[in-house]
Amino acid sequence: MRYVSLDLETSGSNPARHQILELAAVVEDSRHPLPLAGLPAFRRVVRHSEYVGTAGAIALNARLFEELAQKVPNPELCTPAELLPQLREFLLHHGFRSDKHDCVSVTMAGKNIGVFDLGFLKELPGWGTLVRAEPAMLDPAAFYLNWRKDSRLPSMSICKARAGLEREVAHEALADALDVVRLLRPFYELPVYKQVPVPEAEVPNASEEA
């Protein structure tokens, strides 16, 4: 299966008020995984006429404001209106196809993508007409949940620790998008449903399903 691991850095947590500062997307094919460094990757920092944000988010993303303040040409810099058209071209270039309405629909993966990133994406010009997400999304938290001990879905840091990776989270869009791929890859060969023993009497018969 091909999917897009996507991550955002934002100026706060309210999509109606705060802004996307950085977007990164990585194309992964679970049937033919490449070295992480060789995966097709897309990254943009987003320039707004002015910025609205919380102190915590602005401090966390100080490096992005430094990049945005530079006067030198930056091919990874764009405006909010340019972001989805450029992402669409990247997806088309890497083999995704548009539908009869000329919209590219992809399966997206990300930590909290459905409850956080998607809200910001929906605020962008062109969402739903140029690019849209398939309804089902991949969140690595579900793969690293301890059903007996956890009271909530694990954070990215906890997921990484349980996967045997360094626990630190970069809070950089491209690095975090790649981390999601790293967290999902162990399940390509042994999907979750194959880890659960099913009594022989309950195994669906192919002829019955036809």
C-alpha positions in Angstrom: 0.0 0.0 0.0 1.2 3.5 -0.8 0.5 6.2 1.8 1.7 9.7 2.6 3.2 10.4 6.0 2.4 14.1 6.7 3.3 16.4 9.5 2.7 20.1 10.3 4.3 22.6 12.6 1.9 25.4 13.5 1.7 28.7 15.4 -0.9 27.2 17.8 -3.6 24.6 18.2 -6.6 26.5 16.8 -7.0 25.9 13.0 -9.4 28.9 12.7 -7.0 31.3 14.3 -3.5 29.9 14.1 -1.3 29.1 11.0 0.7 26.4 9.3 4.4 27.3 9.5 5.8 24.1 8.0 4.4 21.1 6.1 6.3 18.0 5.2 5.1 14.9 3.4 6.9 11.6 2.6 5.7 9.0 0.2 6.0 5.4 1.4 5.2 2.1 -0.4 4.8 -0.8 2.1 5.4 -3.3 -0.7 8.7 -1.8 -1.7 10.2 0.2 1.2 13.2 2.3 0.4 15.9 3.5 2.8 14.4 6.4 4.7 16.8 8.9 3.2 15.7 7.8 -0.3 12.0 8.3 0.2 10.3 11.0 -2.0 10.0 14.0 0.4 8.2 17.3 0.2 8.8 20.2 2.6 7.6 23.8 2.6 7.8 26.7 5.1 4.8 29.0 4.8 5.0 32.7 4.7 2.1 34.7 6.0 1.7 38.5 6.0 1.6 38.4 9.8 1.6 35.7 12.4 -0.8 34.8 15.1 0.2 32.3 17.7 0.8 31.1 21.2 4.0 31.8 23.1 4.8 28.1 23.5 4.3 27.3 19.8 6.3 30.3 18.6 9.2 29.4 21.0 9.1 25.8 19.8 9.3 26.9 16.2 11.9 29.6 16.6 14.1 28.0 13.9 11.2 28.4 11.4 10.8 32.1 12.1 14.6 32.5 11.6 14.2 30.8 8.2 11.2 32.9 7.3 13.1 36.1 8.2 16.0 35.4 5.8 16.2 37.5 2.7 18.0 34.9 0.5 16.0 32.9 -2.1 14.4 29.8 -0.6 12.9 27.1 -2.9 11.0 25.6 0.0 9.2 28.9 0.9 5.6 29.4 -0.2 2.4 31.2 0.7 -0.7 29.4 2.0 -2.4 29.7 -1.4 0.6 28.0 -3.1 1.0 25.1 -0.6 -1.6 22.7 -1.8 -1.0 23.3 -5.5 2.7 22.5 -4.9 1.8 19.4 -2.8 -0.5 18.2 -5.5 2.2 18.5 -8.2 4.6 16.5 -5.9 2.0 13.8 -5.5 1.3 13.6 -9.2 5.0 13.5 -10.0 5.4 10.5 -7.7 2.6 8.4 -9.2 -0.6 9.4 -7.4 -3.5 10.0 -9.8 -6.2 12.6 -9.8 -9.9 11.6 -10.0 -12.5 12.7 -12.5 -12.7 16.0 -10.6 -8.9 16.5 -10.9 -8.4 16.0 -7.1 -5.6 13.8 -5.7 -6.9 11.6 -2.9 -4.3 9.9 -0.7 -4.2 7.7 2.4 -2.4 9.8 5.0 -0.5 8.8 8.1 0.6 10.9 11.0 0.6 11.2 14.8 -2.8 12.8 15.7 -3.3 13.5 12.0 -7.1 13.1 12.2 -7.6 15.3 15.2 -5.0 18.0 14.6 -3.4 18.2 11.2 -6.6 17.6 9.2 -8.2 20.7 10.9 -5.4 22.9 9.6 -5.4 21.3 6.1 -9.1 22.0 5.7 -8.4 25.7 6.2 -6.0 25.8 3.2 -7.2 27.1 -0.3 -7.8 24.0 -2.5 -8.4 21.4 0.2 -11.0 18.9 -1.1 -10.6 20.1 -4.7 -6.8 19.8 -5.3 -5.9 17.4 -2.6 -7.9 15.4 0.0 -7.3 12.6 2.5 -9.0 9.3 2.3 -11.4 8.9 5.3 -9.3 6.2 7.0 -6.0 7.5 8.3 -3.0 5.8 9.9 -2.0 6.9 13.4 1.0 4.9 14.8 -0.5 5.3 18.3 -3.0 2.5 17.7 -0.1 0.1 17.0 1.8 0.9 20.2 -1.1 1.1 22.6 -0.8 -1.0 25.8 -4.5 -2.1 26.2 -4.0 -3.2 29.8 -2.0 -0.2 31.2 -2.6 2.9 29.0 -5.4 5.3 29.9 -5.0 7.2 26.7 -3.3 6.7 23.3 0.5 6.9 23.6 2.4 10.1 22.6 4.9 10.0 19.8 7.7 9.9 22.4 6.2 6.8 24.0 5.6 5.2 20.7 9.2 5.7 19.8 10.4 4.3 23.1 8.2 1.2 22.7 9.6 0.7 19.2 13.1 0.7 20.6 14.0 4.1 19.0 15.4 7.2 20.6 12.6 8.8 22.5 13.3 12.4 21.6 10.8 14.0 19.1 12.3 16.5 16.7 9.2 18.8 16.3 10.5 19.3 12.8 7.9 18.4 10.1 10.1 16.2 7.9 11.9 14.4 10.7 8.5 13.7 12.4 7.0 12.5 9.1 9.9 10.1 8.7 9.5 8.9 12.3 5.9 7.9 11.6 7.2 5.7 8.7 9.7 4.2 11.1 7.0 3.4 13.6 4.7 1.7 11.0 7.3 -0.4 9.2 7.6 -3.2 11.7 3.9 -4.0 11.0 4.3 -4.5 7.3 5.5 -8.1 7.6 3.4 -9.0 10.6 0.1 -6.9 10.5 -1.8 -6.5 13.7 -4.6 -8.9 12.7 -2.0 -11.7 12.1 -0.7 -11.2 15.7 -4.1 -12.2 17.1 -4.6 -16.0 17.1 -8.1 -16.8 15.7 -9.8 -20.2 16.4 -9.9 -22.3 13.2 -13.7 -22.3 13.3 -13.8 -18.5 13.1 -11.5 -18.2 10.1 -13.6 -16.9 7.2 -13.9 -19.3 4.3 -13.0 -17.8 0.9 -15.9 -19.5 -0.8 -18.4 -18.2 1.8 -17.1 -14.6 1.2 -17.5 -14.8 -2.5 
